[in-house]
Amino acid sequence: MPPILDNPLYYLDNFHRVLACIGERYSDLLSEDEQAFITHFTALPRAPRALLVRMLMRKGDLFRASKLAYVEIGDPLLAAAPLVRLGWLDDRPLLSLDALFGLLKKSDWSALLDPGQHGLTKARALETLRPRFGAALTFADWLGDNPDVVYQVRIRETGDRLRLMFFGNLDQDWSTFVLADLGLLRYEKVAFCTASRGFACRQDVDLYAQLHAARERLRQGEPPEAVLAAVPTRNCANPWLEGRRAKLLFRIARAHERLEQWPAALALYSRCHYPGARVRTIRVLERSQQYVAALHLAQTAAGQAENETEAQLLLRIIPRLQRALGLVPQPKPRAPTIDRLELHLPRPEIPASVEQVVRDHLSAEQAPVHYVENGLIPSLLGLLCWQPLFAALPGAFFHAYHRAPVDLLSADFYPRRAPLFAQCFAQLESGQYRQTIRQHFREKAGLQSPFVAWGLLSEALLELALACIPAAHLKACFVRILQDIQANRSGLPDLIQFWPDEGRYQMIEVKGPGDRLQDNQRRWLDYCVAHAMPVSVCQVRWLEHDGP
């Protein structure tokens, strides 16, 4: 395909690529309407095809013909005519007053106002007119002297289903192609096979769309019981989709919990296998004063915590429940001792974050400090383990525009690739890891990755890290991240200081006045201490000046 800037029909070419891919990989899953769409679309002249794709790639379903001015398409009225005949566009849609105002400029909507009201803002004008105009009308009926035409896209759902089958999700949109064609987003080339597809049957496609629609309804504030009615009650055979269903049930249960609808929340949490559901069950039992049941479940969970997050929360919850029942709380395990540094610094004259202030204060020529937070250690993991991350395992990649494997956050992500990760970790023992990380830093520069922060990483920072962080410390961090990627790739200390002449380093978590350590930060600090990794917490207090 010619470069995007030299090809005004790049978007149409991309759309045809999607249709070809779907026809090759999902022809057995297409509905009759979708098959008919592909057949009729490919038979259309170029201008109608281009116009329809332009409209599908824009937001909304209503468009004024005067706003569809594209040189490569020409007259939008002529291009739209075949689409109207097919029923894909409606050239006389009924428009509510609100929908009409979304299409109009002031010179248009001011004609609807009475004399003396023309100074109103658009919002105020709409509020003024709403009591007078309740019925939906066509554009011509609203503004009879305006020659423009309004089109409504009638096949948005078909376009979304095709996009869903290609991407395997509805979060990526058509702009993915544009950004990739412009070189703004670049992806690793994964040799996925034809059999590796996101949806095994038509029911999978429909279920994803059903779950997505329910999630959007919940996000927009619909009552949780109404959203729940739209969620299938049976487990899905597709593990990837079952994970999405479990996550949605968890979110609905959380909505019930926030509304203090305890029975509904408990019922849903008991059905949900999403991480965190058990500890939320305990919290609901506690908040509804069912202390005996809460303590029993908490003590059972403490012996088999699903992850570090749950174990940390249970250490707080169990003593609280014991006190509520008049019992003597068990003593908490002694927290690891973490080095502390307290700094009294002047407030910066130029606004800057407290982390930047501490970085500049501590940094020295022989001991530079970098503000890396969650960027450096995950980046080193991503560079060393590039092959396992982008291994073409079944169900991991569906198309050429994946930033990460589809199963990245699933519980079996690491176990499925354990032998591949073991090969990478063996390089930490042999010393080969430095060469591999440098090689991937050069060869993969800018490619999308779930771990590598290209904007943060420089060759100088990379070399300092490789020279100063022992391989054993890197392995300990990498293993912890991979054991629970969602929880553990964040919470790392803000700063890192290097002493290259001495081959050592220190990580520093910075807290400004009034700031407290977050749970995921505490877990990382405790882990670092347990594995003898140098780490400290820096508490900053601003110096107060008397007088001007």
C-alpha positions in Angstrom: 0.0 0.0 0.0 1.4 3.5 -0.8 2.4 5.7 2.1 -0.7 7.1 3.8 0.0 10.7 2.9 0.2 9.7 -0.8 -2.9 7.7 -0.7 -6.1 9.7 0.0 -8.1 6.4 0.1 -5.9 4.8 2.7 -8.9 4.3 5.0 -10.9 2.4 2.3 -7.9 0.2 1.7 -7.7 -0.6 5.4 -11.4 -1.4 5.5 -11.0 -3.8 2.6 -8.1 -5.5 4.5 -10.4 -6.0 7.4 -13.1 -7.5 5.3 -10.6 -9.8 3.6 -9.2 -11.0 6.9 -12.7 -11.6 8.3 -13.7 -13.5 5.2 -10.6 -15.7 5.5 -10.8 -16.4 9.3 -14.4 -15.9 10.3 -16.6 -16.7 7.3 -18.3 -19.5 9.2 -19.3 -17.1 12.0 -20.8 -14.3 9.8 -24.5 -13.7 10.1 -26.7 -13.4 6.9 -26.8 -9.6 7.3 -23.0 -9.4 7.7 -22.4 -11.6 4.7 -24.9 -9.5 2.6 -23.2 -6.3 3.7 -19.7 -7.6 2.6 -21.2 -8.8 -0.8 -23.0 -5.5 -1.5 -20.2 -3.3 -0.2 -17.5 -4.8 -2.4 -19.8 -4.4 -5.5 -20.4 -0.6 -4.9 -18.6 2.1 -6.9 -15.6 3.5 -5.1 -17.2 6.9 -4.0 -20.1 5.3 -2.0 -17.7 2.8 -0.4 -15.3 5.6 0.6 -18.2 7.8 2.0 -19.6 4.9 4.1 -16.2 4.1 5.6 -15.6 7.7 6.4 -18.9 7.8 8.3 -18.3 4.5 10.1 -14.9 5.8 11.2 -16.3 9.0 12.7 -18.2 9.4 15.9 -22.0 9.6 15.9 -24.6 8.4 13.5 -25.9 11.8 12.2 -24.0 13.8 9.5 -24.8 16.8 7.4 -24.0 16.4 3.7 -22.3 19.8 3.8 -19.8 18.4 6.4 -18.9 15.4 4.2 -16.6 17.3 1.9 -13.8 14.9 0.8 -11.9 15.6 -2.4 -11.4 11.9 -3.2 -15.1 11.2 -2.8 -16.6 14.2 -4.6 -20.3 15.1 -4.4 -21.6 13.5 -1.1 -25.2 13.5 -2.4 -24.2 11.4 -5.4 -22.0 9.1 -3.3 -24.8 8.7 -0.7 -27.5 7.8 -3.1 -26.6 4.0 -3.5 -26.2 3.8 0.3 -29.7 5.2 0.8 -31.2 2.7 -1.7 -29.5 -0.1 0.2 -31.0 1.2 3.5 -27.6 1.8 5.0 -28.2 5.5 5.2 -31.5 7.3 6.0 -31.7 10.7 4.3 -34.8 11.7 6.2 -34.2 10.7 9.8 -36.5 12.0 12.5 -34.5 14.4 14.7 -35.3 15.4 18.3 -34.5 19.0 19.2 -31.4 17.9 21.1 -30.2 15.8 18.1 -30.9 18.8 15.8 -28.8 21.2 17.9 -25.9 18.8 17.8 -25.8 19.4 14.0 -26.4 23.1 13.9 -24.3 26.3 14.0 -25.6 29.4 15.7 -26.7 30.9 12.3 -29.0 27.9 11.9 -30.5 27.4 15.4 -31.0 31.1 16.0 -33.8 31.0 13.3 -35.9 29.0 15.7 -35.8 31.6 18.4 -38.2 34.5 19.0 -37.1 38.1 18.3 -35.1 39.3 21.2 -33.7 35.9 22.1 -30.8 35.8 19.7 -28.2 36.7 22.3 -28.7 33.4 24.1 -25.9 30.8 24.4 -26.5 27.5 22.6 -27.2 25.7 25.9 -29.7 28.4 27.0 -31.4 28.5 23.6 -31.9 24.7 23.8 -33.4 25.0 27.2 -35.7 27.8 26.1 -36.9 25.9 23.0 -37.3 22.5 24.6 -40.8 23.1 26.0 -42.1 24.4 22.6 -40.7 21.6 20.5 -41.4 18.1 21.8 -41.9 16.1 18.6 -39.1 14.7 16.4 -39.1 16.1 12.8 -37.0 15.7 9.7 -34.3 18.2 9.0 -36.4 19.7 6.2 -39.3 20.1 8.6 -37.1 21.8 11.2 -35.4 24.2 8.7 -37.4 24.3 5.5 -35.3 26.9 3.9 -32.0 25.1 4.5 -31.0 23.0 1.4 -28.7 20.7 3.4 -29.4 17.0 3.9 -28.8 15.0 7.1 -27.9 11.3 6.9 -28.2 8.8 9.6 -26.0 5.7 9.5 -28.2 2.6 9.9 -25.6 -0.1 10.0 -23.3 1.1 12.8 -24.0 -2.2 14.6 -22.8 -4.2 11.6 -19.7 -2.1 11.4 -19.0 -2.6 15.1 -19.5 -6.4 14.8 -17.0 -6.5 11.9 -14.5 -4.4 14.0 -15.0 -6.7 16.9 -14.3 -9.8 14.9 -11.1 -8.3 13.5 -9.7 -6.8 16.7 -11.2 -9.2 19.2 -12.4 -6.2 21.2 -14.4 -3.0 20.9 -11.8 -0.9 22.6 -9.6 -0.5 19.5 -11.2 1.6 16.7 -10.4 2.4 13.1 -7.8 5.0 14.1 -5.5 2.1 15.0 -4.9 1.7 11.2 -4.2 5.4 10.7 -1.7 5.6 13.6 0.0 2.5 12.4 0.2 3.7 8.8 1.6 7.0 10.0 4.2 5.2 12.0 3.0 6.6 15.3 2.1 3.2 16.6 4.3 0.2 15.6 3.6 -3.4 16.5 5.6 -6.5 16.8 5.0 -8.9 13.9 3.6 -12.1 15.4 3.2 -15.3 13.3 -0.2 -16.2 14.5 -1.9 -19.0 12.6 -5.3 -18.9 11.0 -6.7 -21.2 13.7 -5.7 -18.7 16.4 -8.8 -16.5 16.5 -10.6 -14.8 19.3 -14.0 -16.3 18.6 -14.6 -20.0 18.1 -18.3 -19.7 17.3 -21.0 -17.1 16.6 -22.2 -17.3 20.2 -18.8 -16.0 21.3 -19.2 -12.9 19.1 -22.7 -12.2 20.4 -21.6 -12.8 24.0 -18.8 -10.3 23.8 -21.1 -7.7 22.4 -23.7 -8.5 25.1 -21.1 -8.1 27.8 -19.7 -4.9 26.3 -23.1 -3.3 26.1 -23.9 -4.3 29.7 -20.5 -2.9 30.9 -21.3 0.4 29.2 -24.8 0.6 30.8 -23.2 0.1 34.2 -20.6 2.7 33.5 -23.3 5.2 32.5 -25.0 4.7 35.9 -27.9 2.3 35.2 -29.1 0.4 38.3 -27.0 -2.7 38.8 -30.0 -5.1 39.0 -31.1 -3.9 35.5 -27.6 -4.5 34.1 -27.4 -7.9 35.7 -30.5 -9.0 33.9 -28.5 -8.6 30.6 -25.6 -10.8 31.7 -25.7 -14.5 30.9 -26.0 -16.7 34.0 -24.1 -19.7 32.6 -20.3 -19.9 32.5 -18.8 -19.5 29.1 -16.7 -22.2 27.6 -14.3 -19.7 26.1 -11.8 -18.9 29.0 -11.1 -15.4 27.7 -14.8 -14.5 27.5 -15.5 -16.1 30.8 -12.9 -13.8 32.4 -14.7 -10.8 31.0 -18.0 -12.1 32.3 -16.5 -12.7 35.8 -15.1 -9.2 35.8 -18.4 -7.7 34.9 -20.2 -9.6 37.6 -17.6 -8.3 40.1 -18.2 -4.7 38.9 -22.0 -5.2 39.3 -21.5 -6.6 42.8 -19.3 -3.6 43.7 -22.1 -1.3 42.5 -24.6 -3.1 44.8 -22.1 -2.8 47.6 -21.7 0.9 47.1 -25.5 1.2 47.4 -25.4 -0.9 50.6 -27.5 -3.6 48.9 -25.8 -6.3 50.9 -27.8 -9.5 49.9 -27.5 -8.7 46.2 -23.8 -8.0 46.6 -23.2 -11.2 48.5 -25.1 -13.3 46.0 -23.0 -11.9 43.1 -19.7 -12.2 44.8 -20.4 -15.9 45.6 -21.0 -16.5 41.9 -17.9 -14.6 40.8 -14.4 -16.1 40.5 -12.8 -12.8 39.7 -9.7 -12.0 41.9 -10.8 -10.0 44.9 -14.3 -11.3 45.1 -13.6 -13.3 48.3 -12.2 -10.3 50.2 -15.1 -8.2 49.0 -17.5 -10.8 50.4 -15.8 -10.6 53.7 -16.1 -6.8 53.7 -19.8 -7.0 52.8 -20.4 -9.4 55.7 -18.5 -7.1 58.0 -20.4 -4.0 56.9 -23.7 -5.8 57.3 -22.6 -6.8 60.8 -22.4 -10.5 60.0 -19.2 -10.7 62.0 -19.1 -14.4 62.7 -19.5 -15.4 59.1 -17.0 -12.7 58.1 -14.4 -13.9 60.5 -14.8 -17.6 59.6 -14.4 -16.8 55.9 -11.4 -14.5 56.6 -9.6 -17.1 58.7 -10.2 -19.7 56.0 -8.9 -17.3 53.3 -5.8 -16.4 55.4 -4.6 -20.0 55.1 -4.9 -20.0 51.3 -4.7 -16.3 50.2 -5.1 -16.0 46.4 -2.4 -13.4 46.1 -0.3 -10.8 48.1 -3.1 -8.2 47.9 -5.6 -10.5 49.6 -3.1 -11.5 52.3 -2.3 -7.9 53.0 -5.9 -7.0 53.4 -6.7 -9.9 55.6 -4.0 -8.9 58.1 -6.1 -5.7 58.6 -9.5 -7.3 58.5 -9.1 -10.2 60.9 -8.1 -8.2 64.0 -10.9 -5.7 63.3 -13.4 -8.6 63.1 -12.0 -10.1 66.3 -12.4 -6.8 68.1 -16.0 -6.5 66.9 -16.8 -9.9 68.4 -15.1 -9.1 71.7 -12.1 -11.3 71.0 -8.5 -10.6 71.6 -6.9 -9.8 68.2 -4.0 -11.9 67.2 -0.8 -9.9 67.1 0.2 -8.7 63.7 3.4 -9.9 62.1 6.2 -7.4 62.6 6.6 -5.3 59.6 10.0 -5.3 57.9 12.4 -2.4 58.8 12.7 0.0 55.9 15.4 2.7 55.7 13.9 6.2 56.2 15.2 9.5 54.9 13.7 12.8 56.0 14.4 15.9 53.9 13.5 19.5 54.7 13.5 21.3 51.4 12.4 24.7 50.2 9.3 24.7 48.0 10.3 24.9 44.3 10.0 28.3 42.8 8.9 26.7 39.5 6.1 24.2 40.0 7.5 20.7 40.1 6.5 17.3 41.6 8.0 16.3 44.9 9.7 13.4 43.2 11.4 15.8 40.8 12.5 18.0 43.6 14.0 15.1 45.5 15.7 13.7 42.4 17.4 17.1 41.8 18.4 17.4 45.4 20.0 13.9 45.7 21.5 13.6 42.3 25.3 14.0 42.0 27.8 13.6 39.2 29.1 10.3 40.6 25.6 9.2 41.8 22.9 10.2 39.4 19.2 9.9 40.3 16.5 9.0 37.8 12.7 9.4 38.2 11.6 6.0 36.9 8.6 4.9 39.1 7.0 1.9 37.3 9.0 2.3 34.1 12.5 0.9 34.5 12.2 -2.5 36.0 9.2 -3.6 33.8 11.1 -2.2 30.8 14.1 -4.4 31.6 11.7 -7.4 32.0 10.0 -6.6 28.6 13.4 -6.3 26.8 14.9 -9.5 28.2 11.7 -11.5 27.8 10.5 -10.2 24.4 10.2 -13.6 22.9 8.0 -15.1 25.6 5.7 -12.0 25.6 5.2 -12.2 21.9 5.2 -16.0 21.5 2.5 -17.1 19.0 0.6 -19.3 21.4 -3.0 -20.3 20.5 -5.4 -17.6 21.6 -2.7 -15.0 22.3 -2.9 -12.9 19.2 -5.7 -12.4 16.7 -4.4 -9.7 14.4 -1.4 -7.6 13.6 -2.2 -4.7 16.0 -1.7 -6.2 19.4 0.2 -4.2 22.0 0.2 -7.3 24.3 -1.1 -10.9 24.3 -4.8 -11.2 24.9 -4.2 -13.4 27.9 -1.6 -11.1 29.6 -3.6 -10.6 32.7 -5.0 -14.1 33.0 -3.9 -16.4 35.8 -2.2 -18.8 33.4 -0.2 -16.3 31.4 3.1 -17.1 33.2 2.5 -20.8 33.6 1.7 -21.3 29.9 5.1 -19.7 29.0 7.1 -20.9 31.9 9.7 -22.8 29.8 10.2 -19.7 27.6 10.7 -17.4 30.6 13.0 -20.0 32.1 15.3 -19.7 29.1 15.4 -15.9 29.6 16.0 -16.2 33.3 18.9 -18.6 32.6 20.6 -15.6 30.9 20.6 -13.8 34.2 22.7 -16.7 35.5 25.1 -16.7 32.6 25.5 -13.0 32.1 24.0 -13.2 28.5 21.1 -11.0 29.6 22.9 -7.7 29.1 23.6 -8.5 25.5 20.0 -9.6 24.9 18.5 -6.5 26.6 20.8 -4.2 24.5 20.0 -6.0 21.3 16.2 -5.8 21.9 16.6 -2.1 22.9 18.1 -1.4 19.5 16.1 -3.8 17.3 12.6 -3.3 18.9 12.9 0.4 19.5 9.4 2.0 19.5 7.4 -1.2 19.1 4.3 -1.4 21.3 4.9 -3.4 24.5 3.0 -4.0 27.7 6.1 -3.4 29.7 8.7 -1.3 27.9 8.4 2.5 28.5 10.2 3.8 25.4 9.7 7.4 26.4 11.5 6.9 29.7 14.2 4.5 28.6 17.5 5.9 27.2 20.7 4.2 26.4 22.4 6.0 29.3 19.8 4.9 31.8 19.8 1.3 30.4 23.6 1.1 30.8 23.5 2.4 34.4 20.9 -0.2 35.3 22.8 -3.1 33.7 26.0 -2.0 35.4 24.5 -1.4 38.9 21.5 -3.7 39.5 22.6 -7.3 40.2 21.1 -10.1 38.1 19.6 -11.7 41.2 17.7 -8.6 42.0 16.4 -8.3 38.5 15.2 -11.9 38.6 13.4 -11.4 41.9 11.6 -8.4 40.5 10.7 -10.1 37.2 9.3 -13.1 38.9 7.2 -11.0 41.2 5.7 -9.0 38.4 4.9 -12.1 36.3 3.2 -13.8 39.2 0.5 -11.0 39.3 1.0 -8.6 36.4 -2.1 -6.5 37.1 -1.1 -5.8 40.7 2.7 -5.9 40.6 3.7 -3.9 37.6 2.8 -0.8 39.6 3.8 0.3 43.1 7.6 0.3 42.4 9.6 3.1 44.0 9.7 6.5 42.4 13.4 7.1 42.1 16.6 5.1 41.6 20.1 6.2 42.4 23.2 4.7 40.8 26.8 4.6 42.0 28.4 3.3 38.7 32.0 3.4 40.1 30.8 1.1 42.9 28.4 -1.0 40.9 25.5 -0.4 43.3 22.1 1.3 43.4 19.2 2.2 45.7 15.5 2.6 45.0 13.7 5.5 46.7 10.0 5.9 47.4 9.2 9.6 47.8 6.3 10.9 49.9 5.4 14.6 50.2 3.8 16.3 53.2 0.6 14.4 54.1 1.2 11.5 51.6 1.0 7.9 52.8 2.3 4.7 51.4 -0.3 2.9 49.2 -0.9 -0.8 49.7 0.9 -1.9 46.4 3.9 0.3 47.4 4.1 -1.3 50.8 4.1 -4.7 49.2 7.0 -3.8 46.9 8.9 -2.3 49.8 8.4 -5.4 51.9 9.5 -7.6 49.0 12.6 -5.6 48.4 13.6 -5.8 52.1 12.9 -9.6 52.1 15.2 -10.0 49.0 18.0 -7.7 50.3 17.4 -5.1 47.6 18.4 -1.6 48.7 15.3 0.5 49.1 14.3 3.5 51.3 11.4 5.8 51.9 12.1 9.5 51.7 9.7 11.8 53.6 9.7 15.4 52.4 8.8 18.4 54.5 8.7 21.9 53.0 10.7 24.6 54.8 8.5 27.5 55.9 9.9 31.0 55.4 9.1 33.8 57.8 8.3 37.0 56.0 8.5 37.7 52.3 
